[in-house]
Amino acid sequence: MDDKTIRDHITELIATEHELRTKLGRGEISAPDEHAQLREAEVQLDRLWDLLRQRQARREFAQDPADASERSAAIVENYRE
């Protein structure tokens, strides 16, 4: 997956977050459903941002960004800064 594809997917997920919040505000979706779907989108966003950062770091250190790989949700979500 190249940087543009990753960024496009990030943009789509952000739009999904906005759509879910709008649906909740209109009463088109229940709060538990909105929360579950939002959490799923947030986890996927975290994984994509992590992949993008890996690619940028590899580029910075003259390594092939294509060798970066998407990490599992368990790894990305439990990472401490």
C-alpha contacts under 8 A as a table, 3 or more apart, distances in Angstrom:
res1	aa1	res2	aa2	distance
1	M	5	T	6.18
1	M	6	I	6.66
1	M	66	A	7.52
2	D	5	T	5.41
2	D	6	I	6.33
2	D	66	A	7.52
3	D	6	I	5.06
3	D	7	R	6.08
3	D	52	L	6.68
3	D	55	R	7.92
4	K	7	R	5.08
4	K	8	D	6.00
5	T	8	D	5.05
5	T	9	H	6.18
6	I	9	H	5.17
6	I	10	I	6.22
6	I	48	L	6.48
6	I	52	L	7.05
7	R	10	I	4.93
7	R	11	T	6.19
8	D	11	T	5.08
8	D	12	E	6.30
9	H	12	E	5.00
9	H	13	L	6.24
10	I	13	L	5.14
10	I	14	I	6.22
10	I	45	L	6.13
10	I	48	L	6.91
10	I	49	W	7.85
11	T	14	I	5.15
11	T	15	A	6.27
12	E	15	A	5.09
12	E	16	T	6.24
13	L	16	T	4.84
13	L	17	E	6.28
13	L	41	A	6.09
13	L	45	L	6.81
14	I	17	E	5.05
14	I	18	H	6.41
15	A	18	H	5.12
15	A	19	E	6.10
16	T	19	E	4.97
16	T	20	L	6.11
16	T	41	A	7.52
17	E	20	L	5.21
17	E	21	R	6.34
17	E	38	L	6.08
17	E	41	A	6.97
18	H	21	R	5.21
18	H	22	T	6.18
19	E	22	T	5.06
19	E	23	K	6.11
20	L	23	K	5.07
20	L	24	L	6.18
20	L	29	I	7.81
20	L	34	E	6.04
20	L	37	Q	7.79
20	L	38	L	7.10
21	R	24	L	5.10
21	R	25	G	6.22
21	R	34	E	7.30
22	T	25	G	5.05
22	T	26	R	6.27
23	K	26	R	5.09
23	K	27	G	6.09
23	K	28	E	4.93
23	K	29	I	5.72
24	L	27	G	5.01
24	L	28	E	5.85
24	L	29	I	5.12
24	L	30	S	6.41
24	L	31	A	6.55
24	L	34	E	6.66
25	G	28	E	7.64
26	R	29	I	7.90
27	G	30	S	6.86
29	I	33	D	6.49
29	I	34	E	6.34
30	S	33	D	5.27
30	S	34	E	6.10
31	A	34	E	5.03
31	A	35	H	5.97
32	P	35	H	5.05
32	P	36	A	6.16
33	D	36	A	5.20
33	D	37	Q	6.14
34	E	37	Q	5.26
34	E	38	L	5.84
35	H	38	L	5.06
35	H	39	R	6.02
36	A	39	R	5.18
36	A	40	E	6.32
37	Q	40	E	5.09
37	Q	41	A	6.29
38	L	41	A	5.08
38	L	42	E	6.07
39	R	42	E	5.02
39	R	43	V	6.17
40	E	43	V	5.29
40	E	44	Q	6.34
41	A	44	Q	5.16
41	A	45	L	6.09
42	E	45	L	4.96
42	E	46	D	6.16
43	V	46	D	5.10
43	V	47	R	6.30
43	V	73	A	6.50
43	V	77	E	7.17
44	Q	47	R	5.08
44	Q	48	L	6.24
44	Q	73	A	7.61
45	L	48	L	5.11
45	L	49	W	6.09
46	D	49	W	5.18
46	D	50	D	6.08
46	D	76	V	6.84
46	D	77	E	7.47
47	R	50	D	5.08
47	R	51	L	6.23
47	R	70	E	6.47
47	R	71	R	6.50
47	R	72	S	7.33
47	R	73	A	6.57
47	R	76	V	6.21
48	L	51	L	4.98
48	L	52	L	6.16
48	L	70	E	7.12
49	W	52	L	5.05
49	W	53	R	6.18
50	D	53	R	5.11
50	D	54	Q	6.18
50	D	70	E	7.49
50	D	71	R	7.77
50	D	76	V	7.30
51	L	54	Q	5.03
51	L	55	R	6.24
51	L	68	A	6.73
51	L	69	S	6.41
51	L	70	E	5.39
51	L	71	R	7.41
52	L	55	R	5.12
52	L	56	Q	6.23
53	R	56	Q	5.05
53	R	57	A	6.10
54	Q	57	A	5.13
54	Q	58	R	6.16
54	Q	65	P	7.46
54	Q	68	A	5.94
54	Q	69	S	7.94
55	R	58	R	5.16
55	R	59	R	6.21
55	R	64	D	7.90
55	R	65	P	4.43
55	R	66	A	7.13
55	R	67	D	7.95
55	R	68	A	5.74
56	Q	59	R	5.09
56	Q	60	E	6.14
56	Q	65	P	7.00
57	A	60	E	4.98
57	A	61	F	6.33
57	A	65	P	7.98
58	R	61	F	5.24
58	R	62	A	6.23
58	R	63	Q	4.72
58	R	64	D	6.07
58	R	65	P	5.26
58	R	68	A	7.60
59	R	62	A	5.13
59	R	63	Q	5.46
59	R	64	D	6.36
59	R	65	P	5.73
60	E	63	Q	7.48
64	D	67	D	5.71
64	D	68	A	7.85
65	P	68	A	5.59
66	A	69	S	7.84
71	R	75	I	6.44
71	R	76	V	6.49
72	S	75	I	5.39
72	S	76	V	6.34
73	A	76	V	5.14
73	A	77	E	5.65
74	A	77	E	5.42
74	A	78	N	6.03
75	I	78	N	5.42
75	I	79	Y	6.14
76	V	79	Y	5.38
